[in-house]
């Protein structure tokens, strides 16, 4: 999977935002923290959920189960807004 080209990710300095550029049914903004930003960065190339979780564990000191849940929730939200190409 990877981030749909109709969405742009931006680091605001205090977190991340994901906005559609057009051509999508979604017309809002998705906001997230640094973990969300790392997930978005990982989605700049073709990855699977396990690889994303591995990257997050390498970047942040968090228990594996917490990381897996955070990644699953973020991906579910990205799917909901149509921001993933799978």
Secondary structure, 3 states (H helix, E strand, C coil): CEECCCEEEEECCCCEEEEECCCCCCCCEEEECHHHHHHHHHCCCCCCHHHHHHHHHHHCCCCHHHHHHHHHHHHHHHHHCCCEEC
